[in-house]
Amino acid sequence: MTTEALTLDRLRGDVARILEQDAAMIGDDDNLMDLGLDSMRTMTLVLEWEEAGVPIGFPDLAETTTLAGLWAIVSERQG
């Protein structure tokens, strides 16, 4: 399996895809829960990002509801 490093743009694109929105309309500080990111969609993203090699879990996404916050976690753990 080929893994692709996560970037802020990929995070935004993945979230936009799962929310069926235009990625350009999702700002770094937008509350993703307010945009419709529910627990089922969050788990889908967690699984995708774990497959990409980033140890991120549901609690991380539940506590960090913005792309900027997620990127801070991902960039730290991605090493």
Steps between C-alpha positions, in 0.01 A plus 500: 500500500634843404459769758488867417611759751218705641511870418267777606360498147436125515330536839279773356427293191415189700267694728339676203447170319334336799282808558426529127618861497745707300839490675549871433197573717651337811719740695780401734307624804149387401335269751476173309216375719297805401566410137354152552790283610322245717640200686457253212679727254769569758567128540532463123762776495684350798526165319622664177762706679618206710546305176715791379724436801387775737409379849188707553190392684139593540565695824749720313235599249231535763714743701645687202223623277694714251738421215766716664472295818506171313800611297688581820441144625575334166817696430633417849425128472596457138862572588 
